[in-house]
Amino acid sequence: MSPAMSPGGCEESEAWLGPGGSPRPCAHGAPAEGAAPELRDPPTEDDVYCRCLSRTLCHTATPVTVGFYAPCGHRLESLLAKVTAFMREEMSRREAAELQRGHRKPRSPHGWGLLAALWLLAFYEPVVTEGHLRRKNLEFIFIRFSAWEFAGCDKLWAGLVTTLCHRIRQHFGALPLSVFHVLGSRPRFASGFSQREWILKKGACLRLWGLLLVLAVGVAILLVALLVPGVKDHRALKAVGGAVASLSGSSLVLGALSILKNFLVSEKKKIERLTDSDRFAGQLGFMSKVRGEVEVLVDFLAFMEVFERRRLRVVLEITSLDLCYPEKVAGVFNAMATLLSDANAPFIFLLAVDPSVIVPCLEQTGCMKGLADNGYLYLNRAVTLPFSIPEMGSRSRLRSVEAAIQTREDLMYRIIADNVAKTRGGCAAAAARPAAPGCKEADAEAVAWIHEAFRCLHDASDVLSRYLPENGANVRRIVNTIPITLRLLLHRAGVSAAAVAVSPRAAAAWVVLADRWPCRLSWSLQCLEDGGRGKSLWSVFQEHAGELSALRQALGKVLSLDGDPELFRTFLARDFPFGAVEARELLGVTVNLDHSIRHQMGLLRAMARLGKAAATPVSRGVQCPCPPLIPGSRRISGNGDWEFRGFAPGFWRLWDDPEGIPGFYSRILAAPVSRGVQCPCPR
């Protein structure tokens, strides 16, 4: 077909298409005909979830471990890329806003800034002032740790620590970190509201001037003893001058050698040397030496925060953990818990895993002693911000199909287009780009809702405060989850908060419900999804409570996560009677509930229904004339029963659809076959 006869277009329209049909940028930087991609394409459901998470991470106190839960590994990678992009966008936006307020421009320890950093490292002590705490601009340092790359080593946790040390050293440079090892000091907090961020190290300056003075005196005495004619024969004077000059000079030389040693031998090499040595590995102080290296990095990051005039956050993205052996998985969790979770560490862990895979791995290791071999309980204690990605929405599915059919040239063209946009506009231009209509209003509304929800938690007269857990870690999980839930509610309803049928107090109560009783809530939601007829969530739970009791052996570990059952009854039946409509609306924004639990419950319910259907007797009657539906089965003579000796592969695929099993096999196995009645087989 010629270009002129191509469907729906002419050669001019194709001339503005890049590889694979992607729109090309017009001359002078103008976009192609039509709206820009970011304005033309509406955000997908995954975009909304990732943006809300990135906004919340900008306000969450560190250190924090985010459980980034999703069942598909490929989807985890794409979602992590979205979160990283949104966090970079938020970083640029805040940087531009700080400059518009008249604050000083941040500086970098590179170029001329390196000299300033070295001078301050040597002679000044940083001070954390009230003005520094009010700074809104921040910088994210992204570190990707693929556990699969270190799966072959004996100590996987050491790979996590060495990756952290290497990337921080690479980001700031080897020389500032080496000088900090010898001369640097951790920032101290200001005693008042003074805005002075740097204080002269008087002790260090006095020691340096003293050494220089003693060195000058020693050199002078030595020169006098060597050059003055009348004193040349006094050996004692030469010895005194040489000793004084040597002692003072050696102190300066030792300091310089220490800096040179730390410059040549990185923290990564030190830890690798410790882990490779059997002499150190068997000592009690081995872990303290590794912790000491990490603490130096934490102090250095605190120093660089004051120097760069912005807050720093190190984002460790841990991926491919479900591809490693169980012992290696437990080692990474131990490293996160014991080495990197310092109270002052600016670390954000993004643990991208599939809970249905990680939980069995944890239960196979020795780290579960004392936790009743419950991997869910161990995972809950390690994660301070659970973020379960719901099922993929319609727009996200279409976008994934579009990405799947793209060619290699399409991907390369997109990279080139992004580089051109960065070259023309830069980060400042991207940050100065006007926000989408209604974004500021939605953000202001979200802040008001978050404050209202937190007020309900703090109000002692509110019944909601009685349901807060006693464990501080669980309280922090609730506090970290509420902002994400409220932002998602507003995004789903639009700009206006009037369209949301749930109040901030009810949303906070729902977060508490999901944290205190994850098993019972998951069961109620699964029964509601399977067609529960109750008007309220409590009535749905009451209707199917007997079925849950029958499955208590299979769901024993998940049931142990729940709190007091009597409090659950009063919560849903009296204080917060959520209806079925509210539950369905809140299910899409429930990020602190592991969706793999509901999936497991759905499979168990389907298996129980299939067992009941198979146990239903089939009345004796006419022989079923239909051939066997399942290869490998045979008809038992004299009745209408089937003997299933071998199952086709398609039979097992029906387990993925819980509704398909009882709907299909109950018609085959449960329907009576009698004389004069049509065969019940689907054919």
C-alpha positions as CSV (number, residue, x, y, z in Angstrom):
1,M,0.0,0.0,0.0
2,S,1.3,3.4,-0.9
3,P,1.7,6.1,1.6
4,A,-1.0,8.2,0.0
5,M,-3.4,5.3,0.5
6,S,-2.4,4.4,4.0
7,P,-5.3,4.2,6.4
8,G,-6.3,7.4,8.1
9,G,-3.3,9.6,7.2
10,C,-0.9,11.0,4.7
11,E,2.8,11.3,4.4
12,E,2.9,14.5,6.4
13,S,1.4,12.7,9.4
14,E,3.9,9.9,9.2
15,A,6.8,12.4,8.8
16,W,6.3,13.5,12.4
17,L,6.4,10.0,13.8
18,G,9.5,8.5,15.3
19,P,10.4,4.8,15.3
20,G,7.4,2.6,15.9
21,G,5.0,5.4,15.5
22,S,6.2,7.6,18.3
23,P,5.6,11.3,17.9
24,R,8.7,13.3,17.0
25,P,9.5,16.7,18.4
26,C,8.9,19.6,16.0
27,A,11.4,22.3,15.1
28,H,12.3,24.9,17.7
29,G,11.3,22.6,20.5
30,A,7.6,22.7,19.8
31,P,5.8,19.5,20.4
32,A,4.3,17.5,17.7
33,E,0.8,18.1,16.5
34,G,-1.5,17.5,19.5
35,A,-0.9,17.8,23.2
36,A,2.3,16.9,24.9
37,P,2.6,13.3,26.1
38,E,2.4,14.2,29.8
39,L,-0.8,16.3,29.1
40,R,-2.3,14.0,26.5
41,D,-2.0,10.7,28.3
42,P,-4.0,10.5,31.5
43,P,-2.1,9.0,34.5
44,T,-2.6,5.3,35.0
45,E,-3.6,3.7,38.3
46,D,0.0,2.7,38.9
47,D,1.1,6.3,38.3
48,V,-1.3,7.5,41.0
49,Y,-0.2,4.9,43.5
50,C,3.5,5.6,42.9
51,R,3.1,9.4,43.1
52,C,1.2,9.2,46.4
53,L,4.0,7.0,47.8
54,S,6.7,9.4,46.6
55,R,5.0,12.4,48.2
56,T,4.6,10.5,51.5
57,L,8.3,9.5,51.5
58,C,9.3,13.1,51.4
59,H,7.6,13.7,54.8
60,T,8.2,10.3,56.5
61,A,10.7,10.2,59.3
62,T,13.8,8.1,58.6
63,P,15.0,5.4,58.8
64,V,12.0,3.7,57.2
65,T,11.5,0.4,55.6
66,V,8.9,0.3,52.8
67,G,7.5,-3.1,52.0
68,F,6.9,-2.7,48.3
69,Y,4.6,-5.7,47.7
70,A,3.5,-6.9,44.3
71,P,3.2,-10.4,42.8
72,C,5.0,-9.9,39.5
73,G,8.7,-9.2,39.3
74,H,8.6,-7.3,36.1
75,R,5.8,-5.1,37.4
76,L,7.9,-4.4,40.5
77,E,10.8,-3.1,38.3
78,S,8.5,-0.8,36.4
79,L,6.8,0.5,39.6
80,L,10.2,1.2,41.2
81,A,11.2,3.2,38.1
82,K,8.0,5.2,38.4
83,V,8.6,5.9,42.1
84,T,12.2,7.0,41.4
85,A,11.0,9.4,38.6
86,F,8.3,10.9,40.8
87,M,10.8,11.4,43.7
88,R,13.2,13.1,41.3
89,E,10.4,15.4,40.1
90,E,9.5,16.3,43.7
91,M,13.1,17.0,44.4
92,S,13.4,19.4,41.5
93,R,10.1,21.1,42.4
94,R,11.2,21.7,46.0
95,E,14.6,23.0,44.9
96,A,12.9,25.6,42.7
97,A,10.5,26.6,45.4
98,E,13.3,27.2,47.9
99,L,15.1,29.4,45.4
100,Q,11.9,31.4,44.8
101,R,11.6,32.0,48.6
102,G,15.0,33.7,48.5
103,H,17.0,31.0,50.2
104,R,20.7,30.5,49.4
105,K,21.5,28.1,46.5
106,P,22.7,24.6,47.5
107,R,26.3,23.9,46.9
108,S,28.1,20.7,45.8
109,P,31.4,19.2,47.0
110,H,32.8,19.3,43.4
111,G,34.9,21.9,41.6
112,W,35.4,25.0,43.7
113,G,33.0,23.6,46.3
114,L,35.5,20.8,47.1
115,L,38.0,23.4,48.5
116,A,35.3,24.9,50.7
117,A,34.3,21.5,51.9
118,L,37.9,20.5,52.8
119,W,38.4,23.8,54.6
120,L,35.2,23.4,56.7
121,L,36.1,19.7,57.3
122,A,39.5,20.7,58.8
123,F,38.7,23.8,60.8
124,Y,35.0,24.1,61.5
125,E,32.3,22.1,63.2
126,P,28.7,22.0,61.7
127,V,25.7,23.0,63.7
128,V,22.1,21.9,63.1
129,T,20.1,25.1,63.5
130,E,16.4,25.8,63.5
131,G,16.7,27.2,60.0
132,H,18.2,24.0,58.7
133,L,15.4,21.9,60.1
134,R,12.9,24.2,58.3
135,R,14.5,23.6,54.9
136,K,12.1,21.9,52.4
137,N,14.6,21.1,49.7
138,L,16.1,17.6,49.7
139,E,18.2,15.4,47.6
140,F,17.6,11.7,47.1
141,I,20.6,9.4,46.5
142,F,19.2,6.3,44.8
143,I,21.1,3.0,45.3
144,R,19.9,-0.1,43.5
145,F,20.9,-3.4,45.2
146,S,20.1,-6.5,43.2
147,A,20.4,-9.4,45.6
148,W,20.7,-11.9,42.7
149,E,24.1,-10.4,41.8
150,F,25.4,-11.3,45.3
151,A,23.6,-14.6,45.7
152,G,26.8,-16.6,45.1
153,C,28.7,-15.0,48.0
154,D,28.6,-16.5,51.5
155,K,27.5,-13.2,53.2
156,L,24.8,-11.5,51.2
157,W,24.3,-8.9,53.9
158,A,27.9,-7.8,53.4
159,G,27.1,-7.1,49.7
160,L,24.4,-4.7,50.9
161,V,26.7,-2.8,53.2
162,T,29.5,-2.6,50.7
163,T,27.1,-1.4,47.9
164,L,26.0,1.4,50.3
165,C,29.5,2.4,51.1
166,H,30.7,2.4,47.5
167,R,27.8,4.4,46.1
168,I,28.1,7.1,48.8
169,R,31.8,7.4,48.3
170,Q,31.2,7.6,44.5
171,H,28.5,10.3,44.9
172,F,30.4,12.7,47.1
173,G,34.0,11.8,46.1
174,A,36.8,9.9,47.9
175,L,38.7,12.9,49.2
176,P,36.0,14.6,51.4
177,L,35.1,11.2,52.9
178,S,38.8,10.4,53.6
179,V,39.4,13.8,55.3
180,F,36.2,13.3,57.3
181,H,37.6,10.0,58.6
182,V,40.5,11.9,60.1
183,L,39.4,15.4,60.8
184,G,35.6,15.5,60.5
185,S,33.0,15.6,63.3
186,R,29.3,14.9,63.5
187,P,27.1,18.0,63.6
188,R,25.8,19.1,67.0
189,F,22.4,20.8,67.7
190,A,22.2,24.5,68.3
191,S,21.6,25.6,71.9
192,G,19.2,28.3,70.9
193,F,17.7,29.9,67.8
194,S,21.0,31.0,66.4
195,Q,21.4,30.7,62.6
196,R,25.2,30.2,62.8
197,E,25.9,26.9,61.1
198,W,29.6,26.7,61.5
199,I,31.7,27.0,64.6
200,L,35.5,27.2,64.6
201,K,37.3,24.2,66.1
202,K,39.4,26.1,68.6
203,G,41.1,22.9,69.9
204,A,42.1,21.7,66.5
205,C,43.3,25.2,65.5
206,L,45.4,25.5,68.7
207,R,46.9,22.1,68.2
208,L,47.7,22.9,64.6
209,W,49.3,26.2,65.4
210,G,51.2,24.6,68.3
211,L,52.6,22.0,66.0
212,L,53.6,24.6,63.4
213,L,55.2,26.8,66.1
214,V,57.1,23.9,67.6
215,L,58.2,22.8,64.1
216,A,59.3,26.4,63.3
217,V,61.3,26.5,66.6
218,G,62.9,23.2,65.9
219,V,63.8,24.1,62.4
220,A,65.3,27.5,63.6
221,I,67.4,25.7,66.3
222,L,68.6,23.2,63.8
223,L,69.5,26.0,61.3
224,V,71.3,28.0,64.0
225,A,73.3,24.9,65.0
226,L,74.2,24.2,61.4
227,L,74.9,27.7,60.1
228,V,76.0,30.0,62.9
229,P,79.9,29.8,63.0
230,G,80.3,29.9,66.8
231,V,77.6,27.2,67.4
232,K,78.5,24.5,64.9
233,D,80.5,22.5,67.3
234,H,77.6,22.1,69.8
235,R,76.2,18.6,69.1
236,A,73.6,18.9,71.8
237,L,72.0,21.9,70.2
238,K,71.8,20.0,66.9
239,A,70.2,17.0,68.6
240,V,67.6,19.2,70.3
241,G,66.7,21.0,67.1
242,G,66.4,17.8,65.1
243,A,64.3,16.1,67.8
244,V,61.9,19.0,68.1
245,A,61.5,19.3,64.3
246,S,61.1,15.6,63.9
247,L,58.4,15.2,66.5
248,S,56.3,18.1,65.3
249,G,56.8,17.2,61.7
250,S,56.0,13.5,62.3
251,S,52.5,14.4,63.7
252,L,51.6,16.4,60.6
253,V,53.0,13.6,58.4
254,L,51.0,10.9,60.3
255,G,47.8,12.9,59.8
256,A,48.5,13.2,56.1
257,L,49.3,9.5,55.8
258,S,46.0,8.7,57.5
259,I,44.1,10.7,55.0
260,L,46.1,9.0,52.2
261,K,45.3,5.6,53.6
262,N,41.6,6.3,53.7
263,F,41.8,7.7,50.2
264,L,43.4,4.5,48.8
265,V,41.6,1.9,51.0
266,S,37.8,2.5,50.7
267,E,35.2,1.4,53.2
268,K,34.1,-1.3,50.8
269,K,37.6,-2.8,50.8
270,K,37.8,-2.7,54.6
271,I,34.5,-4.6,55.0
272,E,35.5,-7.1,52.3
273,R,38.8,-7.7,54.1
274,L,37.0,-8.2,57.4
275,T,34.5,-10.7,55.9
276,D,37.3,-12.7,54.1
277,S,39.4,-13.0,57.3
278,D,38.6,-16.0,59.5
279,R,40.4,-14.4,62.3
280,F,38.0,-11.5,62.5
281,A,34.8,-13.4,61.6
282,G,35.1,-15.5,64.8
283,Q,35.5,-12.5,67.1
284,L,32.7,-10.8,69.0
285,G,33.9,-7.4,67.8
286,F,33.5,-8.3,64.1
287,M,30.0,-6.9,63.7
288,S,30.9,-3.8,65.7
289,K,33.7,-3.0,63.2
290,V,31.3,-3.2,60.3
291,R,28.8,-1.1,62.3
292,G,31.5,1.5,62.9
293,E,32.1,1.9,59.2
294,V,28.4,2.5,58.7
295,E,28.2,5.0,61.5
296,V,31.0,7.0,59.9
297,L,28.9,7.1,56.7
298,V,25.9,8.3,58.7
299,D,27.9,11.1,60.4
300,F,29.4,12.1,57.0
301,L,25.9,12.4,55.5
302,A,24.9,14.6,58.4
303,F,27.9,16.8,57.8
304,M,27.1,17.1,54.1
305,E,23.5,18.1,54.8
306,V,24.7,21.2,56.5
307,F,27.3,21.9,53.9
308,E,25.0,21.4,50.9
309,R,22.2,23.4,52.6
310,R,19.6,20.7,52.0
311,R,18.4,17.4,53.5
312,L,19.8,14.2,52.2
313,R,17.9,10.9,51.9
314,V,19.6,7.6,50.8
315,V,17.1,5.4,49.0
316,L,18.1,1.7,48.9
317,E,16.1,-0.2,46.4
318,I,16.4,-3.9,47.3
319,T,15.3,-6.2,44.4
320,S,15.5,-9.8,43.3
321,L,15.4,-11.0,46.9
322,D,12.9,-13.7,46.1
323,L,15.4,-15.3,43.7
324,C,17.9,-16.1,46.5
325,Y,18.2,-19.0,49.0
326,P,16.3,-18.6,52.3
327,E,19.5,-18.1,54.3
328,K,20.6,-15.3,52.1
329,V,17.2,-13.6,52.4
330,A,17.4,-13.7,56.2
331,G,20.9,-12.3,56.1
332,V,19.6,-9.2,54.2
333,F,16.9,-8.7,56.8
334,N,19.4,-8.9,59.6
335,A,21.6,-6.4,57.9
336,M,18.7,-3.9,57.6
337,A,17.8,-4.5,61.2
338,T,21.1,-4.5,63.0
339,L,23.6,-2.5,60.8
340,L,21.7,0.2,58.9
341,S,18.7,1.0,61.1
342,D,20.4,3.7,63.2
343,A,18.1,6.1,64.9
344,N,19.7,9.0,63.0
345,A,20.3,7.3,59.7
346,P,18.7,9.0,56.6
347,F,17.9,5.7,55.0
348,I,14.8,4.7,53.1
349,F,14.6,1.0,52.2
350,L,12.4,0.1,49.3
351,L,12.0,-3.7,49.8
352,A,10.5,-4.8,46.5
353,V,9.3,-8.4,47.1
354,D,6.5,-10.8,46.7
355,P,5.2,-11.7,50.2
356,S,3.9,-15.1,49.1
357,V,7.5,-16.0,48.1
358,I,9.4,-14.3,50.9
359,V,7.3,-15.6,53.8
360,P,8.1,-19.3,53.1
361,C,11.7,-18.5,52.6
362,L,11.9,-16.8,56.1
363,E,10.1,-19.7,57.7
364,Q,12.7,-22.1,56.4
365,T,15.6,-20.4,58.2
366,G,16.7,-20.3,61.8
367,C,15.9,-16.6,62.2
368,M,12.3,-17.5,63.0
369,K,13.1,-18.8,66.5
370,G,10.9,-17.1,69.0
371,L,8.3,-16.0,66.5
372,A,6.5,-19.4,66.2
373,D,7.9,-19.9,62.7
374,N,5.5,-17.2,61.4
375,G,7.0,-15.4,58.4
376,Y,4.2,-12.9,58.3
377,L,5.0,-11.8,61.8
378,Y,8.7,-11.4,61.0
379,L,7.9,-9.4,57.9
380,N,5.6,-7.1,59.8
381,R,8.2,-6.4,62.4
382,A,10.8,-5.5,59.8
383,V,8.6,-3.3,57.6
384,T,7.5,0.1,58.9
385,L,5.5,1.2,55.9
386,P,3.7,-1.6,54.0
387,F,2.7,-0.7,50.5
388,S,0.7,-3.4,48.7
389,I,0.1,-2.7,45.0
390,P,-3.4,-3.6,44.1
391,E,-4.4,-5.4,40.9
392,M,-3.5,-3.7,37.7
393,G,-6.1,-1.2,36.5
394,S,-7.4,-0.9,32.9
395,R,-5.2,2.1,31.9
396,S,-2.2,0.4,33.4
397,R,-2.9,-2.8,31.4
398,L,-3.2,-0.8,28.2
399,R,0.1,1.0,29.0
400,S,1.9,-2.3,29.7
401,V,0.6,-3.7,26.3
402,E,1.9,-0.6,24.6
403,A,5.3,-1.0,26.2
404,A,5.4,-4.7,25.3
405,I,4.9,-4.1,21.6
406,Q,7.5,-1.4,21.4
407,T,10.7,-2.3,19.6
408,R,14.3,-1.6,20.7
409,E,14.4,1.4,18.5
410,D,11.4,2.9,20.3
411,L,13.1,2.6,23.6
412,M,16.3,4.2,22.3
413,Y,14.3,7.0,20.8
414,R,12.6,7.7,24.1
415,I,16.0,7.9,25.8
416,I,17.2,10.4,23.2
417,A,14.1,12.5,23.5
418,D,14.4,12.6,27.3
419,N,18.1,13.7,26.9
420,V,17.1,16.4,24.5
421,A,14.4,17.7,27.0
422,K,17.0,17.7,29.8
423,T,19.5,19.6,27.7
424,R,17.1,22.3,26.6
425,G,15.2,22.9,29.8
426,G,17.2,21.2,32.5
427,C,15.9,20.4,35.9
428,A,15.0,24.0,36.7
429,A,12.8,24.2,33.6
430,A,11.1,21.0,34.5
431,A,10.5,22.2,38.0
432,A,9.3,25.6,36.8
433,R,6.8,23.9,34.4
434,P,3.3,24.8,35.6
435,A,1.5,22.0,37.5
436,A,-1.5,20.3,36.2
437,P,-4.8,22.1,36.9
438,G,-6.0,21.3,40.4
439,C,-2.8,19.8,41.7
440,K,-2.2,22.5,44.2
441,E,-5.8,22.4,45.4
442,A,-5.7,18.6,45.7
443,D,-2.4,18.8,47.7
444,A,-3.8,21.4,50.0
445,E,-7.0,19.3,50.5
446,A,-4.8,16.2,51.2
447,V,-2.8,18.1,53.9
448,A,-6.1,19.2,55.6
449,W,-7.4,15.7,55.6
450,I,-4.2,14.3,57.0
451,H,-4.2,16.8,59.8
452,E,-7.8,15.9,60.6
453,A,-7.1,12.2,60.6
454,F,-4.1,12.7,63.0
455,R,-6.3,14.9,65.2
456,C,-8.7,12.0,65.6
457,L,-5.8,9.7,66.6
458,H,-4.6,12.2,69.2
459,D,-8.0,12.9,70.6
460,A,-8.4,10.9,73.8
461,S,-12.2,11.4,73.8
462,D,-12.5,9.8,70.3
463,V,-13.2,6.1,70.4
464,L,-10.7,5.5,67.7
465,S,-7.8,6.1,70.1
466,R,-8.9,3.1,72.1
467,Y,-8.1,0.7,69.2
468,L,-4.5,1.9,68.7
469,P,-2.0,-0.9,69.3
470,E,0.4,-0.8,72.2
471,N,3.4,-1.7,70.1
472,G,5.2,1.4,69.0
473,A,6.2,-0.2,65.7
474,N,2.6,-0.8,64.7
475,V,1.6,2.8,65.7
476,R,4.3,4.0,63.3
477,R,3.0,1.8,60.5
478,I,-0.4,3.3,61.0
479,V,0.9,6.9,61.0
480,N,3.0,6.3,57.9
481,T,0.0,4.6,56.0
482,I,-2.7,7.2,56.7
483,P,-1.2,9.9,54.4
484,I,-1.0,7.5,51.5
485,T,-4.5,6.3,52.0
486,L,-6.0,9.8,52.1
487,R,-4.0,11.0,49.0
488,L,-5.2,7.9,47.1
489,L,-8.8,8.6,48.1
490,L,-8.6,12.2,46.9
491,H,-6.9,11.2,43.6
492,R,-9.6,8.6,42.9
493,A,-12.4,11.1,43.6
494,G,-10.9,14.1,41.8
495,V,-10.0,17.5,43.1
496,S,-13.1,18.1,45.2
497,A,-13.2,16.3,48.5
498,A,-17.0,16.4,48.5
499,A,-17.0,13.5,46.0
500,V,-15.4,11.2,48.6
501,A,-17.9,9.2,50.5
502,V,-15.5,8.4,53.3
503,S,-14.4,11.0,56.0
504,P,-10.8,11.3,57.1
505,R,-11.8,9.8,60.5
506,A,-13.3,6.8,58.7
507,A,-10.2,6.4,56.5
508,A,-8.0,6.4,59.6
509,A,-10.2,3.8,61.2
510,W,-9.9,1.6,58.1
511,V,-6.1,1.8,58.3
512,V,-6.3,0.8,62.0
513,L,-8.6,-2.1,61.1
514,A,-6.2,-3.4,58.4
515,D,-3.3,-3.2,60.8
516,R,-4.9,-4.8,63.8
517,W,-7.0,-7.5,62.1
518,P,-5.5,-8.3,58.7
519,C,-6.7,-11.9,58.5
520,R,-10.4,-11.2,59.5
521,L,-10.5,-8.1,57.3
522,S,-9.1,-10.0,54.3
523,W,-11.6,-12.8,54.8
524,S,-14.5,-10.4,54.9
525,L,-13.3,-8.6,51.8
526,Q,-12.8,-11.9,50.0
527,C,-16.3,-13.1,50.9
528,L,-17.7,-9.7,49.8
529,E,-15.8,-10.0,46.5
530,D,-17.2,-13.6,46.0
531,G,-20.7,-12.2,46.2
532,G,-21.5,-11.7,49.9
533,R,-25.0,-10.5,50.4
534,G,-24.6,-8.6,53.7
535,K,-25.3,-4.9,53.9
536,S,-22.4,-4.3,56.3
537,L,-18.9,-5.7,56.6
538,W,-19.7,-7.2,60.0
539,S,-22.8,-9.1,58.6
540,V,-20.7,-10.5,55.8
541,F,-18.1,-11.7,58.4
542,Q,-20.8,-13.2,60.6
543,E,-22.3,-15.1,57.7
544,H,-19.0,-16.8,56.7
545,A,-17.4,-17.1,60.2
546,G,-18.1,-20.8,60.3
547,E,-16.3,-21.3,57.0
548,L,-13.3,-19.4,58.3
549,S,-13.3,-21.6,61.4
550,A,-13.1,-24.6,59.2
551,L,-10.0,-23.3,57.5
552,R,-8.3,-22.2,60.7
553,Q,-5.6,-24.9,60.3
554,A,-4.6,-23.7,56.9
555,L,-4.8,-20.0,57.9
556,G,-3.3,-20.5,61.4
557,K,-0.2,-18.3,60.8
558,V,-2.2,-15.5,59.2
559,L,-4.8,-15.7,62.0
560,S,-2.1,-15.2,64.6
561,L,-1.5,-11.7,63.2
562,D,-5.0,-10.5,64.4
563,G,-5.6,-8.8,67.7
564,D,-8.4,-9.4,70.1
565,P,-11.5,-10.9,68.4
566,E,-13.9,-9.2,70.8
567,L,-12.4,-5.8,69.9
568,F,-12.9,-6.7,66.2
569,R,-16.6,-7.3,66.9
570,T,-17.1,-4.0,68.7
571,F,-15.1,-2.2,66.1
572,L,-17.2,-3.3,63.1
573,A,-20.5,-3.9,64.8
574,R,-20.8,-0.8,67.0
575,D,-18.1,1.9,66.6
576,F,-17.3,1.8,62.9
577,P,-20.0,-0.1,61.0
578,F,-18.5,0.0,57.5
579,G,-21.0,-0.9,54.8
580,A,-20.4,-3.0,51.7
581,V,-20.2,0.1,49.5
582,E,-17.6,1.8,51.7
583,A,-15.6,-1.4,51.9
584,R,-15.4,-1.7,48.2
585,E,-14.4,1.9,47.8
586,L,-11.7,1.6,50.5
587,L,-10.3,-1.7,49.1
588,G,-8.7,0.1,46.2
589,V,-6.7,2.4,48.5
590,T,-5.8,-0.2,51.2
591,V,-2.0,-0.4,50.9
592,N,-1.2,-1.8,54.4
593,L,-3.0,-5.1,53.7
594,D,-1.1,-7.9,52.0
595,H,-3.3,-8.8,49.0
596,S,-1.6,-12.2,48.7
597,I,-3.5,-13.2,51.9
598,R,-6.8,-12.6,50.1
599,H,-5.6,-14.6,47.1
600,Q,-4.7,-17.5,49.3
601,M,-8.1,-17.4,51.0
602,G,-9.8,-17.3,47.6
603,L,-8.0,-20.5,46.6
604,L,-8.9,-22.2,49.9
605,R,-12.5,-21.3,49.5
606,A,-12.5,-22.7,46.0
607,M,-11.0,-25.9,47.1
608,A,-13.5,-26.3,49.9
609,R,-16.4,-25.7,47.5
610,L,-14.9,-28.3,45.1
611,G,-14.7,-30.8,47.9
612,K,-18.3,-30.3,48.8
613,A,-19.4,-30.6,45.2
614,A,-17.4,-33.8,44.7
615,A,-18.9,-35.3,47.8
616,T,-22.5,-34.7,46.7
617,P,-23.9,-38.1,45.6
618,V,-25.0,-38.5,42.0
619,S,-28.3,-40.4,41.6
620,R,-28.3,-43.6,39.6
621,G,-29.8,-43.0,36.3
622,V,-29.3,-43.1,32.6
623,Q,-25.8,-43.5,31.3
624,C,-24.3,-40.2,30.4
625,P,-23.8,-40.3,26.6
626,C,-21.1,-37.6,26.5
627,P,-17.5,-38.6,26.1
628,P,-15.1,-37.9,28.9
629,L,-14.4,-34.2,29.4
630,I,-11.0,-34.8,31.0
631,P,-8.4,-36.9,29.2
632,G,-7.4,-39.9,31.2
633,S,-10.8,-40.3,32.9
634,R,-13.2,-43.3,32.2
635,R,-16.8,-44.0,32.7
636,I,-17.9,-46.4,35.4
637,S,-20.4,-48.9,34.0
638,G,-23.8,-48.9,35.4
639,N,-24.0,-45.3,36.6
640,G,-23.4,-41.8,35.5
641,D,-20.2,-41.3,37.6
642,W,-16.8,-40.6,36.2
643,E,-13.5,-41.9,37.5
644,F,-10.8,-39.2,37.2
645,R,-7.5,-41.1,36.8
646,G,-5.5,-38.4,35.1
647,F,-6.0,-34.7,35.0
648,A,-5.4,-32.6,31.9
649,P,-3.1,-29.5,32.3
650,G,-6.0,-27.2,31.7
651,F,-7.7,-28.6,34.9
652,W,-5.1,-27.1,37.1
653,R,-5.3,-23.7,35.4
654,L,-8.9,-23.5,36.7
655,W,-7.4,-23.0,40.2
656,D,-6.4,-19.5,39.3
657,D,-10.1,-18.6,39.0
658,P,-11.9,-19.5,42.3
659,E,-15.3,-18.9,40.8
660,G,-14.6,-21.1,37.8
661,I,-14.1,-24.2,39.8
662,P,-17.4,-24.5,41.6
663,G,-19.3,-23.1,38.6
664,F,-17.9,-25.7,36.2
665,Y,-17.4,-28.9,38.2
666,S,-20.4,-28.6,40.4
667,R,-22.5,-28.9,37.2
668,I,-20.7,-32.0,36.3
669,L,-20.4,-33.7,39.6
670,A,-23.3,-32.4,41.7
671,A,-26.2,-32.3,39.3
672,P,-28.3,-35.5,39.4
673,V,-28.6,-37.6,36.3
674,S,-31.9,-39.4,36.0
675,R,-34.0,-41.0,33.3
676,G,-35.7,-38.6,31.0
677,V,-33.5,-35.7,32.0
678,Q,-31.1,-34.0,29.7
679,C,-27.4,-34.5,30.5
680,P,-26.1,-31.8,32.7
681,C,-22.7,-31.6,31.0
682,P,-21.8,-28.1,29.6
683,R,-21.7,-29.6,26.1
